[in-house]
Amino acid sequence: MRPLVERDHRHLSVRRQCVLLGLCRSGLYYEAAQETAENLRLMRRIDREYTAHPFLGSRRLTKWLQDQGEAVNRKRVQRLMRVMGLEAIYPKPKLSAAGRGHRIYPYLLRNASIERPDQVWSTDITYVPLSSGFMYLAAIIDWFSRYVLAWRLSNTLDGSFCLEMLDEALRRGRPEVFNTDQGVQFTAQAWTGRLESAGVAVSMDGRGRCLDNVFVERLWRTVKYEDIYLWRYETVPQLQQGLGRYLPYYNEERLHQALDYRTPAEVYGEARRAG
């Protein structure tokens, strides 16, 4: 298969090729994160079942896999779920683990009525399978319109790609409240400090608040079933280009029943102009 970007192109630089293709240049140099071929196969099965039924924890996923003929135990499933960043969506004593010494902010959206764009943004990270590895996808979404403001791919769960994504979103505008889970990427001072310096109130999912980030969870389900699972991307540049096609479609063309069959871009733009 011919590469999407040719490093020795006679007329176009790598930077210009990436611009023309809609690729993030840094993504060009990413190598997919690796596991054994057998673990990658199991991770793809776990991802599909979890995306369809996100309330499943390691016990039930282990039993489901065993019923499908897989010779796995719970310890192995738990490890793969940790690598994938997965946990069951249901009330429990503790959600995503914060970094040691990081400040946990209160949940600010209890009984809140979402009435306008840029009132609340939120973000999350999901596992994305490739044919010979995997990546992580993060996105920032506006709760009112479901509009995806920015997204990034990474082959690690360090916080730098999340900060790049946040900077891009803040160049578009500024929310009143930004809600996240208590994951280490979002409790880090670099993340919370960036928001506070922009005058944004920081909100974090509380214990037992299993659906606080439900809009992002719905986005992941849509992206995976309508794009990632269909195309079965082989390489990081192919994934980057594919999402570069699909997410603008999601924002600007895909009609949402919850938005009275309008697009996120239409709702986000109209409401901002009216405000």
C-alpha positions as CSV (number, residue, x, y, z in Angstrom):
1,M,0.0,0.0,0.0
2,R,1.4,3.4,-1.0
3,P,2.0,5.7,2.1
4,L,-0.3,8.7,2.5
5,V,2.7,11.0,3.1
6,E,5.9,10.6,1.2
7,R,9.0,11.9,3.0
8,D,11.0,12.2,-0.2
9,H,8.3,13.9,-2.3
10,R,10.0,16.0,-5.0
11,H,7.7,19.0,-4.9
12,L,5.9,19.0,-1.5
13,S,7.4,19.1,2.0
14,V,6.1,16.7,4.7
15,R,4.5,19.7,6.4
16,R,2.6,20.7,3.2
17,Q,1.4,17.2,2.5
18,C,0.0,16.9,6.0
19,V,-1.8,20.2,5.6
20,L,-3.3,19.1,2.3
21,L,-4.4,15.7,3.7
22,G,-5.8,17.2,7.0
23,L,-3.3,15.2,9.0
24,C,-1.7,16.2,12.3
25,R,2.0,16.3,11.5
26,S,3.0,14.8,14.9
27,G,0.7,11.9,14.2
28,L,2.7,11.0,11.1
29,Y,5.6,9.9,13.4
30,Y,3.5,7.9,15.9
31,E,4.0,4.2,16.1
32,A,1.0,2.3,17.3
33,A,1.2,1.0,20.9
34,Q,2.0,-2.7,20.9
35,E,0.8,-5.9,22.6
36,T,1.1,-9.5,21.5
37,A,-1.0,-10.5,18.5
38,E,-3.2,-12.6,20.8
39,N,-3.7,-9.8,23.3
40,L,-4.6,-7.4,20.5
41,R,-7.2,-9.8,19.2
42,L,-8.7,-10.1,22.7
43,M,-8.6,-6.3,23.1
44,R,-10.5,-5.8,19.9
45,R,-13.2,-8.2,21.2
46,I,-13.3,-6.5,24.6
47,D,-13.6,-3.1,23.0
48,R,-16.5,-4.1,20.8
49,E,-18.4,-5.7,23.7
50,Y,-17.7,-2.8,26.1
51,T,-18.7,-0.2,23.5
52,A,-22.0,-2.0,23.1
53,H,-22.5,-2.6,26.8
54,P,-20.4,-0.1,28.8
55,F,-21.8,-1.3,32.1
56,L,-19.9,-4.6,31.9
57,G,-17.0,-5.0,34.3
58,S,-14.1,-7.4,34.3
59,R,-16.0,-10.3,35.8
60,R,-18.8,-10.3,33.3
61,L,-16.5,-9.5,30.4
62,T,-14.3,-12.5,31.4
63,K,-17.4,-14.7,31.6
64,W,-18.6,-13.4,28.2
65,L,-15.2,-14.2,26.6
66,Q,-15.1,-17.7,28.1
67,D,-18.6,-18.3,26.8
68,Q,-17.3,-17.3,23.4
69,G,-14.6,-20.0,23.6
70,E,-11.7,-17.8,24.8
71,A,-9.3,-19.3,27.4
72,V,-8.9,-16.3,29.6
73,N,-9.0,-15.6,33.3
74,R,-10.2,-12.4,35.0
75,K,-6.6,-11.3,35.9
76,R,-5.7,-11.1,32.2
77,V,-8.9,-9.3,31.3
78,Q,-8.3,-6.8,34.1
79,R,-4.8,-6.1,32.8
80,L,-6.0,-5.6,29.3
81,M,-8.8,-3.3,30.4
82,R,-6.3,-1.2,32.4
83,V,-4.1,-0.9,29.2
84,M,-7.3,0.1,27.3
85,G,-8.4,2.6,29.9
86,L,-11.7,0.9,30.4
87,E,-13.9,0.5,33.4
88,A,-17.6,-0.3,33.8
89,I,-20.0,2.6,33.9
90,Y,-21.9,2.1,37.0
91,P,-22.0,3.6,40.5
92,K,-19.1,2.4,42.7
93,P,-17.0,3.7,45.5
94,K,-14.1,5.1,43.4
95,L,-13.9,6.0,39.7
96,S,-10.7,7.0,37.7
97,A,-7.7,7.3,40.0
98,A,-6.2,10.7,40.3
99,G,-2.5,11.4,40.3
100,R,-0.8,11.4,43.7
101,G,-1.0,14.8,45.3
102,H,-3.3,16.2,42.6
103,R,-6.2,18.3,43.7
104,I,-9.7,16.9,43.2
105,Y,-12.3,19.5,42.3
106,P,-16.0,19.4,43.3
107,Y,-18.7,18.3,40.8
108,L,-20.4,21.6,39.8
109,L,-23.2,20.3,37.6
110,R,-25.6,18.6,39.9
111,N,-29.2,19.4,38.8
112,A,-27.7,21.9,36.3
113,S,-29.9,22.8,33.2
114,I,-27.8,22.9,30.0
115,E,-29.2,25.8,28.1
116,R,-26.5,27.3,25.8
117,P,-23.3,26.5,24.0
118,D,-20.0,27.0,25.8
119,Q,-21.8,26.5,29.1
120,V,-20.2,23.1,29.7
121,W,-17.4,21.3,27.9
122,S,-16.1,17.9,28.8
123,T,-13.5,15.4,27.6
124,D,-12.5,11.8,27.8
125,I,-10.0,9.3,26.3
126,T,-10.9,6.0,24.5
127,Y,-8.9,3.0,23.1
128,V,-8.8,2.7,19.3
129,P,-7.8,-0.6,17.7
130,L,-5.5,-0.9,14.7
131,S,-4.7,-4.1,12.8
132,S,-1.3,-4.4,14.5
133,G,-1.5,-2.2,17.6
134,F,-3.7,0.5,19.1
135,M,-3.9,4.2,19.9
136,Y,-5.8,6.5,22.3
137,L,-8.3,9.1,21.1
138,A,-9.2,12.1,23.1
139,A,-11.9,14.7,22.3
140,I,-13.5,17.8,23.8
141,I,-17.3,18.1,23.3
142,D,-19.8,20.9,24.0
143,W,-22.7,19.5,26.0
144,F,-25.4,21.7,24.6
145,S,-24.7,21.1,20.9
146,R,-22.7,17.8,21.0
147,Y,-20.1,19.7,18.9
148,V,-16.6,18.3,18.9
149,L,-14.3,21.2,19.5
150,A,-11.0,19.4,19.2
151,W,-9.5,16.0,19.2
152,R,-6.1,14.3,19.4
153,L,-4.5,10.8,18.9
154,S,-1.7,9.5,21.0
155,N,0.1,6.2,21.6
156,T,0.6,6.8,25.3
157,L,-1.7,8.1,28.1
158,D,0.6,10.9,29.2
159,G,-1.1,14.3,29.4
160,S,0.8,16.2,26.7
161,F,-1.6,15.4,23.8
162,C,-4.6,16.4,26.0
163,L,-3.0,19.8,26.7
164,E,-2.5,20.3,22.9
165,M,-6.1,19.5,22.4
166,L,-7.2,21.8,25.2
167,D,-5.2,24.7,23.7
168,E,-6.8,24.2,20.3
169,A,-10.3,24.2,21.9
170,L,-9.6,27.3,23.9
171,R,-8.6,29.2,20.8
172,R,-12.3,28.6,19.7
173,G,-13.9,30.0,22.8
174,R,-14.1,29.5,26.5
175,P,-16.6,27.4,28.5
176,E,-18.1,28.4,31.8
177,V,-17.5,24.9,33.3
178,F,-15.2,22.2,32.1
179,N,-16.1,18.7,33.4
180,T,-13.8,15.7,33.5
181,D,-13.3,12.4,35.3
182,Q,-10.6,12.2,38.0
183,G,-8.0,10.6,35.7
184,V,-4.4,11.6,36.1
185,Q,-4.4,13.6,32.8
186,F,-7.2,15.9,34.1
187,T,-6.2,16.2,37.7
188,A,-2.6,17.3,36.8
189,Q,-1.8,20.9,37.6
190,A,-0.8,21.6,34.0
191,W,-4.4,20.8,32.9
192,T,-6.3,22.5,35.8
193,G,-4.0,25.4,35.8
194,R,-4.6,26.0,32.1
195,L,-8.3,26.1,32.7
196,E,-8.2,28.3,35.7
197,S,-5.9,30.8,34.0
198,A,-8.5,31.0,31.2
199,G,-11.2,31.8,33.8
200,V,-12.9,28.4,33.5
201,A,-14.5,26.6,36.5
202,V,-13.1,23.1,36.9
203,S,-15.6,20.3,37.6
204,M,-14.8,16.7,38.2
205,D,-17.1,13.6,38.3
206,G,-17.9,12.6,41.9
207,R,-18.0,9.2,43.4
208,G,-21.0,7.3,42.1
209,R,-21.6,9.8,39.3
210,C,-21.4,7.2,36.6
211,L,-23.0,9.2,33.8
212,D,-21.5,12.6,34.2
213,N,-19.6,12.3,30.9
214,V,-22.4,10.5,29.1
215,F,-22.2,12.8,26.0
216,V,-18.6,11.8,25.4
217,E,-19.4,8.1,25.9
218,R,-22.1,8.4,23.3
219,L,-19.6,10.1,20.9
220,W,-17.2,7.2,21.3
221,R,-20.0,4.7,20.5
222,T,-21.0,6.6,17.4
223,V,-17.4,7.1,16.1
224,K,-16.5,3.5,16.6
225,Y,-19.6,2.0,15.0
226,E,-19.8,4.5,12.1
227,D,-16.2,4.8,11.3
228,I,-13.4,2.8,13.2
229,Y,-15.0,-0.6,13.1
230,L,-16.1,-0.2,9.5
231,W,-12.8,0.9,8.1
232,R,-10.5,-1.2,10.3
233,Y,-7.5,1.1,9.9
234,E,-4.1,-0.4,9.6
235,T,-1.7,2.5,10.3
236,V,-1.7,5.6,12.4
237,P,-1.7,8.0,9.4
238,Q,-4.7,6.1,7.9
239,L,-6.5,6.4,11.3
240,Q,-5.6,10.1,11.5
241,Q,-6.9,10.8,8.0
242,G,-10.1,8.7,8.6
243,L,-11.0,10.6,11.7
244,G,-10.1,13.8,9.9
245,R,-12.9,12.9,7.5
246,Y,-15.4,11.5,9.9
247,L,-15.4,14.1,12.7
248,P,-16.1,17.0,10.4
249,Y,-19.0,14.9,9.0
250,Y,-20.2,14.2,12.6
251,N,-20.1,18.0,13.3
252,E,-21.4,19.4,10.1
253,E,-23.6,16.8,8.3
254,R,-24.7,14.0,10.7
255,L,-28.3,14.7,11.9
256,H,-28.9,14.1,15.6
257,Q,-32.2,13.0,16.9
258,A,-31.5,14.6,20.3
259,L,-31.0,17.9,18.4
260,D,-34.3,17.7,16.5
261,Y,-32.5,16.3,13.5
262,R,-30.1,19.2,13.2
263,T,-26.3,19.0,13.1
264,P,-24.0,19.9,16.1
265,A,-22.4,22.7,14.0
266,E,-25.8,24.1,13.2
267,V,-26.9,24.1,16.8
268,Y,-23.5,25.4,18.1
269,G,-23.3,28.2,15.6
270,E,-26.9,29.3,15.8
271,A,-27.0,29.4,19.5
272,R,-23.7,31.3,19.7
273,R,-24.9,33.9,17.2
274,A,-28.2,34.3,19.0
275,G,-26.3,34.8,22.3
